[in-house]
Amino acid sequence: MKKFMFVTIAALTVFSYSAFAGGGKQSAEQGGLTLEKGVLSIGMEIGYPPFEYYDIDGKTPIGFDVELGKALAERLGLTPKFIDTAWDGIFAGVDANKYDCIISAVTITDERKEVFNFTQPYISSVQSIVMLKDSPVNIEKPEDLAGLRVTYQAETVSDIYVDKLIADGVKITAFEYDKVINCFDELKIGRVDAIMCDSPVAFYYVNTPDSPFEVVWQGDAEEQFGICLKKGNNDLTIKLDTALDEMFLDGTMQKLSEDIFNVDMVSVVKK
């Protein structure tokens, strides 16, 4: 879903949480399961609501992926550490051992699986088009975006989708931003006509109180998000997969989804 391309430069800022320091099922040793003894370090781009973004204090990461990271760390007997990094350097960061894994709405693709480890998927998504409720334009399919100003987050699957539409002859004026938040801000003030984004993000904005937005189209092809690790980090991949299995079985995953999205968006990946 969220992200697609790899670039090599990252700006990293570390935010640590110690709520789950004790009482886990397993423990890690430095140089063993994780990079830092007792810590699960998680890379994420904290600017992609409702998956990862800052609370109103501007300092505390919240969102689905944040809660998922906390729950996984607890089951492994580790303390979660969230490392905010620019998207265009997030994959380089895991390769350079800046963090143990990436939990940041990362789409599982065949190309990525060739160069990274992935866990099983934990949520699914489709591409969606969002517009203002009072828009005079009727959109029934992506090709109807011809002649409109369309925005999306750069270097994401939405970016790839819009590029393909343009390559296929749909005359779109494209506006790309580093943060999906900027896309919704621009649509709200009328600088663009439509947003292409992932469905969980779309419905998060649409379902907020007094939202001016509506989803006018959803694609058919599902994307699935997984946890990304450095290639060959098999031990931690297996531990995270086992923890995810437990969380699906005991209802934790469904509860996380319903708490954040107000709907179960995770069970479908286990069918």
Beta strands, then each sheet from edge to edge (+ up, - down):
strand 1: 12-16
strand 2: 39-44
strand 3: 53-54
strand 4: 61-62
strand 5: 79-85
strand 6: 101-107
strand 7: 116-118
strand 8: 123-125
strand 9: 127-132
strand 10: 149-153
strand 11: 173-177
strand 12: 194-198
strand 13: 213-218
strand 14: 223-230
sheet 1: 1+ 5- 2- 6- 14+ 7-
sheet 2: 1+ 5- 2- 6- 14+ 8-
sheet 3: 3+ 4-
sheet 4: 11+ 10+ 12+ 9- 13+
end
